[in-house]
Amino acid sequence: MTTTTNATNAPQTIDQITVADLLMRYLKLEGVDRVFGVPGAAIMYFLDALRQSKDCQYVLCRHESGAGFVADGYWRVSGKLGVVMVTSGPGAVNALNGAMNADASLSQQLTITGEVSQAFFGRGWEQEGIDASLDIAALYKNAVSFSGIVTDAQNFQTMLTTALRVSRGIPGHCSHLSVPLDVQNLPATGVVPASTANYRAQSHGHDPAAAAVVVDELLAAKRPLIFLGNGCRLALRGDKLAPFQAFVERFGIPVMTTLDGKGLFPESHQLSLRAYGKSGCMWPAAYLSPPPGAPGAAPYDYLLVIGSMLDQFATNLWDGRLQPRGSFVQVDARQESIARGMPVDRGIIAEASAFLEDVVALAKHRPPDAAQVTARLQYLSWLKSTYSPFFDPAARDSQATPLRPERVMGIISSLLPPGSHVFADAGNSCGWTSHYLVIDPPSQAHAALEVGTMGYAVGAVVGAKLAAPSATCVAVCGDGGFLMHGSEVSTAAAQKAGAIWVVWSEDDFNMVSQGMGIILKEPDVYRHYYQLGNPDIAKIAAGYGADAYTVSTAADFEAAFLKAIEGGRGGRPQVIAVKEDRSAVPPFYVNQFPWIPTPPADHKL
């Protein structure tokens, strides 16, 4: 394969390379060094090009959905585009769950599915999809932000670059391409770009005038609050956090996060109210609605939301107490997110990084109101000394047997090395992690609450460990989710990725059992209704190639977790099956602060 160079660092004319080879060049430009998937005949030429590539590895996963989760975790930790490549028909259908989850989670992902050769469309070739009653194109078009079918070498670059622009935007999304087998091996046409700048540009959309108004309002408010969502993840990563942290410290402005933005701001900081929402921290409620007799508590009068759609979990079921007496301002890069979850006084279309940079710069020479800052800090100090952040602080310190899950999260919080990554799976795992885990940057917490797919964390932690081999990467999941995608432990073993899984060994879909029992007021009926057959999680994990432990006491868990951290550094997967008190319920269903009446959703305090 050869190319003709027009000029230094200029696009190159294609000469005698195939569509499959051209795809490899684009992936190299994007910095992609791993592609995740399950192989099959309909992607044969892509797979052969990957095999010959010196820049990119095909990571063989155990299930196509799992490949999507692994790619998502890889993107979250590395910042590199997560690429999934699977075969046609059932392979493409299986990958849909991971693609849908990535798109809803604002993860930058590209899913490529193969298709039978076009000459055989409609003739009943095995695993056909685009042309059959199984309409793969329609499935993806209704599930992700962009989906297209490549019908010829001449439109391959147009379709691919469109997909890359959508996936690599801010916020990110998942794009899908279906590429028939014969097209993959056709001679490519056009030119090879010299850099990503030849076909896409990064969004830095901001609104300085709106940012100036926000600064005026924030600094004039008596009790303002900043609410950070998952859309701020890139805006506050690494050294980008320090300027924002200095800003809120100077003006004494408290910060809370959504559950899927947990830990973007350090949770041990004096200005942190930690995570708000369903099963969130106890502190935000007392800031939003002070209890009777609270000393020096001015009315909560300003809310600035950045990077959140204000969905069910983020708003504690759209609780009207989140509405301040003053302005409710929502900042998001997407028009469709503004006022989607709750009515706002002002919506601002801006990319989170650019908006925060504007706010920090505009406030730099503004003097803080010393009296107001002191009053807020005094109230926060009183609040935190009066109320525990935890619904059941005694359980978090408990030495009881069977082991309390609250205690497990406390141990994880105390033992995590800096720079760790914790992935919470759907269900009770999310409740325990969001409420009882305490985490500070550079460590990060990750969740996928937008669609709540079970097994997400089980796969995503593998991608995280591949992206950061020296970091401690932990998945917290139930045995139901683990049984769905625990086979990705085998992927980790094959890749020598020493991720850690903490698995609640409950023999149940416990969130469903508990929730139905509580809501339908029949706890005894559902306590044993969804049993799983008492699987031995440790034996299953050992069969997949992991070092596996079963624990039932706090001391045993602490010892096992320390061993797992060390074993993970050695490249072996680590699975800890926790025989915990399955009657324990995360604070999903409780009135955390009974002195506060629950107003209608549209009520303005």
N, C-alpha and C positions, 0 to 999 in steps of 0.2 A: 504494500500500500504506500502511495506517495502523495505528496501535495506540492502545489506550486505556490511559493511565497510571493505575494505582491509587494510587500514592504515590511520593514521591521515592526513587530507588534500589530500588524494589520491582519484582517481576516484572510484566510487562505482558500484558494480555489480547490474544490474537491476533485480528486483524480483517482479513480479506481479504488474506492473504498465502499463498503456496504452501509446500509442503514444501521446495522448492529454496531459496526465500527464507529460510526458517527455518534451514536448514543454514548459510547465510552468516552469520546472526546468531550462531550457536553458534561458528563458526570465528573470528569477530571477538572474542567473549568470551575464547576460548582464545589470542588473540594471533597467530593464523595469518595470515601475509601472503603465503604462497606455497603453491600446491597443485601437485603434480607428476604428470604422467601423459601418456597418449596419448589423443586424443579419439576418440569414436565415437558412433553414433546412440543407443545405449542409455543414455547420460548426457546427452542433448541439453539437458534442462531445467536440470540442474546446471551445465552449461557456459554456458548463457545467463545464469544468475544470476551466475556468476563474471565473465562479460564485463561485466555491468552493475555489478559491485561496485567501489567505490572503495578498498576496504581489502585486497583479495586478488587476486593475479595467478595465472593458470594458466601454469605453466612447461611448455612442450611438450618432452618428452623424446623419445628416438629408439626406445626399447624399454620395455615395461612393467616388466621386471625392473630395467632401468637406472633407471627412475623410483623404484623402491623403494630402490635404493642411494643415489641423489641425495638423497632425502628423509631417509635415515638420516644421511648426512653433514651435512645441514642441521640436523637435531636435535642432533647431537653438538656442533656448534660454537655454535649459537644458543640451544639450550635450548628452542626452540619446537617444538610438536608437528609431526612430519613427516606430511603428509597426501598420500596417493596416490589418484588418481581415474582409473579406466580403464573401458573399455566391457566388455560382456558376452562370454561364450564364450571365444574365444582370448585376448582382452585380459585377462580375469580369470585365466586359466591362466598366462599369461606373468608376471603380477604376483605370482604365488604365491611365486616364489623370493625376491624382495625382501622380501615380508611374512614368510616363514619365517625369513630371515636376521635381520631386525629383531627378531623376537620372541625368538630365541635369544640375540641380542646385548644384550638388555634395553634396546632403543631404544624410545622413545615414538613410536609410529607408528599411524596410522589409514588403512586401505586401504578405499576405497569402490569397489565394482564395480557397474556397471549391469546391468540385466536387461531382457529384452523385456517388453512390457506383459502383464499377467496375463490379459487376454482371449485372448491367443494362446498361452498355455502348452500345451505338448504337441502343437501343430499344425505344428511344423517351421519356425518362423520362424528366419530366418538368425541365427546367433550366439546361439541360446538356450542356457541352461545350467542354471538351478535345477531345471527340470522335466524335463530331458532325460537321456539316458544319461550325458552329461557333468554330473556332480553337483557344481557349484561349491561348494554349501553344505557337502557332505561333505568336499571337499578342504580348505577353509579350517578347518573345525571340527577337523580332525586335524592342523593345521599351526601355528595361532596360538592365543593365549590366550582369545580370544573371537571368535565368528562368529555373525551373526544375519541373518535375512531380514526386511526391512520389508514387511509385507503390506498396510498401510493407513496413511493419515495419522494415525489415532488412536494407533497404536503407534510412530510414528516417533520421537517424543521419548524414549520409554522405551528403545527400542533404541539410539538415539544416545548418550544419557547413560550407559547401561551401558557402551557401547564406550569412551567418554571416561574413565570411572572406571578401567577396566582399563588403557587405554593410558597415562594420566597418573599411574598409581600409582608407588610407589617400592618395588622396582625397576620400570622401565617395561616395557611389552610392546606387541605389535602386536595391534590389534583389526580385525575385518573386518565390513563391512555390505554386503549385497546389496540394491539398491533398484530395483525394476521401474520402467520408464519412466513408466507411467501414475501411479504413486504420487508421483513427483517433482513432478508438476504439479497434484496435488490441493490443495484448500484446507487449510491447516494448522489444527490444533486445539490447545486448551490455552492456556498462558501462555509468554511469553518470559522466561527468567531474566534478572535484572539483573547477576549476576556468577556466576563459576564456583562460588562458595560455595553457590549455591542448589541445586547438583546433585552436587557432589563435594567431598571433603575430603582434605587431604594427610596422608599417613601420617607420624607422628613416633614410631613405636613404639620403646620402649627398655625396658631392664631394669636399673635402677640397682643393684639388689642383685647381679646377675651382674657388672656392671661393677666393683663394689667388690671382688669376689673376684678378678677379672682383675688389677686394680691391685695387690692384695696379692701375687699370684703373680708378676706381671711384675717387681716390685721386689725380690722375694726370690730370683729365679732368678739363677744365676751367668752363664749365657749365653743370654738370651732372644732371640727373633727375632719381628718383626712382618712378616706376609706380606699384601700388599694386592692385591686383585683388581679387575676391571673394575667391580664393584658399588660401589667407593669413588669412582668418577669425579666424581659430583656432590658427594660429601661432602668432597672435597679441592680443589675448583675455586676459583680466585681467592683471596680473602682467608681462606678456610677452611683453607688449607694451613698458614698461619703458626702457629696454636696447636698443631697436631699436631707440626710440625717443632720448635717450642720444647720440647715435652714430651719427644720422643725425644733431643734434644740434652742436656737437663738430666740425663736418666737414662742416657745412653749406650746406647740400644737400637738395634741395626741394623735396617734396613728393606730388604726386597726386594719385588718385584712379580711378578705373573704377566705373561706375554707381552702379553696384551691390556690389562693395567694399566700397561704400560711408561711410565715418565716421570711417573707420578702423584706420586712423590717424586723430588726432583732427583737425577739419576744422577751428578752430579759431587760430591755431598755426601760427607763423610768416613764417614757412617753408612750410605751406600747400598751394597747388594750388587747393585744393578741388577735385571735381570729373571732370574727363575728358571724353569726348565722346559726343554722340548725346544728345543735351540738357544739356550738362555739363556746368561747371563754365566758366566765361569769361577769367579768368586769364591764364590758360595754353597756349592759343594761343599766347599771348604776350611773354611768356617765350620761346616757341618753335621757334617763328619767331618775333624778336623784331621789332617794328615800326621804320621807318626812323627817325634818330635823337635821338633815345633812348640813354640816357647817360650811358656810361660804360658797354654796353651790349656786352659781348663776345659771339662768336657763340655757339649755343647749340650743344654739341659734344659727349654726352654719354647718353644712355637710358638703364636702368636696369628694366626689367619687371618681376614681380614675381607673379605667381598664376593667370594668365589670359590667355585665349585662343585667345585673341585679335580678338574678333568677331565684328559684325556690330556696336553695341552700344558702345563697349569699345574703338573703334578706330575712332569714328566719320565717319563711312562708309569707313574705311581703308584709311584715309587721309594720303597722302604721306608726309605731314609736320611733322608727328610723327617720321619720319626717321631722326636721327641725322647726323651730319657731320662725327662723329666718330663711335664707335661701338654700335650696337643694340644687346643687350643680353636678352635672354628670359629664365627664370627659371621656370620649372614646374615639378610636380611629374610624369606626363604622357608623354611618348614619342610622342603620337599622337597629343599633343598640340603644339609642337615645330614647328614654322614657318607655322602653319596651317592657320593663318589669314594674316600674313605679312612676307616677307623675313627677316631673321635675320643674323647677323654676327656670332653669337655663341649661340647654345642652350645648356642648362645645365639641366640634369635630376636630380632633387633633391626635397626632401620634404621641404616645405617652412620654417617650424620651424627650422629644422636642418641647412638649408642653411643660414638663418639669424643669427643663433647662431654662425656659423662659421665666417661669415663676421664680426660680432661684436667682437668676440674674436681675430680675426686676426688684426683688426684695433685698438685694445685697446692700444697698445704701439707705434702706429704710430703717429708722430706729424702732426697736421694740418698745411696747408699752410695758415698762417694768412692773407696774402694779398688776396689770392683767396677767402677765406671765407668772408672777409670784402666786397670784390667786389660783391659777389653773394648776400649777405644780403642787400647791398645798392641798387642793381638793383631790388630785390624783394620789398624793401620798396618803391622805385620809382614806380614800376608797380602797387602796391596795392593802392598807394595814387593817381595815375593817372587814373586808371580804376576801375570802380565798378565790383564786381564779378557777378553782375546781369545784364541781358540783359535790363530789364526795372526796374531800382531801384525805380522810382517814383511810379510804380504800387505796389511794395512791401510795400510802406508806405502810400498807398492811403486810403482815407476815403470815396471813392466814393460808390454810390449805383447804380446799383447792385454791390455787393461785388466782388472785384477782387481776383482770386485764388492766385495770388502772395502774396497778403496781408494775406490770410489765412495761407500760409506757414510761413510767418514772425511771425505771432502770435503763431503758434505751436512751432516754434524755440525758442521763448522767454519764453514760459510757460512750456515746457517739464521739468519734474523733472529729476535729474541725474539718470542714470540707466534705462531710458525708452527704448522702442522698437517701431520703426515706420516701418510699412510694406506698400510698395507702390504697387498698383495693376497695371496691364498692361494698356496701353493707356496714355491719358494725365496725369493721376495721377502720372505716373512714371516721366514724363517731369517736372511737377510742383515740385515734391519732390526732384528729382536729382539736379535741378537748384536752387530752392529758399529755400529749407530747409538747415539750418546750424546745424550740430550735432557733438558733441564731445563724445568720450568714457568717462564714461562707458555706455552712451547711444549708441544704435546701430540702423542702418538703414538696411532694408532687402528688396530685390527685387528678382524676378525670371524672368530675361530677356532672358534666353537662349531659351525658347520656347514661352514666353509671353502669358501664359494662363490667360484669364480673370477670375476673381473671386478668384485667388490665395490668395491675401491678406485678402479677406473677411473671409476665413477659417483659414489661418495661424495665424491670430491675436488671435484666440481662443486658439490654442495650446500654443502660447507664454504666454498668461495670465495664463493658467493652470500650465505652467512650472515656472512662476515667479509671484505668486499671489500679491505680494506687489509692483510690478513694474507697471508703466503706459504703456499700450500696445495699440498702435493706428494703425488702418488701414486707408489708404487714397485710396478711390476708386470712380469710377463713378457709376451712377445709373444703367447702363447696367450690369456691373460686379456684383453689389450688388443684382440685381434681379436674377442673375444666382445662387448665393450661399448665399444670405441673410438669408436663412433658418437656417444657422449655428449660427445666433444670438440666435435662440431657443436652440441650443446646449449649448451655453454660459450661457443662463438663467438657464437651467436645472443643469448645473455644478457650478452655482454661480461664474462665471468668468466674472468680470467686465471690459471686453475689450471695446475699444472705436472705433467707425466707423465714419469717416468724409466722407460724401457721396456728390459728386457733383450732385445736383439735376437739370439735364439739359434736361431731356426728349429726350435723343439722345445718339447714339454712337458717341460722339463728335470728338474723334481723327480721326475716319473714315470719318465723314462728312467734317471736316476741311481739312484733308489731301487730300481727293479726290478733294475738291473744289480748293485747292491751286495747286496741281499737274496738274489737268485737266483744270485749269483756268476757272472753272465754279462754283464759290462760291455760287451764288444765287440758283443754281439748287440743291445743296446738303445741303444747310443750314437746311432744314426741311425734308429731304428725309428719314431719319432713326429714326423718332420719335417713342417713346415708349408707347404712350398713356397717357402721363402726370401722371404717378403713384405718389401717395402720400407716399413718402419714410418714413416719420415720422409715419404715421398710420400703414404701414406695419411693421415697427420695433416695434411699441408699441404692435401690435398683437403677435409678437414673444417674448414679455416679456421684452423689453428694455425701459429705460427712453429715450424719443425721443424729439428732438428739431428741429424746422425749423427756419433758420436764413437767413438774407439778408443784414446785415450791419456788419461792423467790430466790433462795440461795442457789438452787439448781439452775434457774434461768440465767442468773447473773454469771455463773461459771460457764454455762454453755455459750452465752453471748460473747464473752471474752474470748473463748476458744474459736468461735465463729469469725470474729474480727481477725484473729491471727491466721486462721485457716484460709479465710478469703484472700488474705495477702499472698498466700501461697498458690492461688489459682484454682482452688477446689471449691465448688458450690457447697453452701452450708444451709441446712434446713433444721429449724428448731420447732418441733411439734409441742404446743403448749396445752397441757391438760388444765384449762382454767375453769373457774366457776362460771358455768354457762348460764346461770341465772342472772348474772350481772348484766345490766342494761345501760348502754350509753345514754346521755341526757338528751335523747331525741324527743321524748314525750312529756317533759316536765315543765312546769311553770317555775322558771329559775328564780324569779323575784316576785313573790306573791303580793307585795305592796303596790305593784304597778298594774292598774287595770289595763286590759287589752282593748285598745280602741278599734274602730272599723279601719279597714285597710286604707281608706282615703281620708282618714282623720288628720287634721293639722293641729299639733299640740299648741 
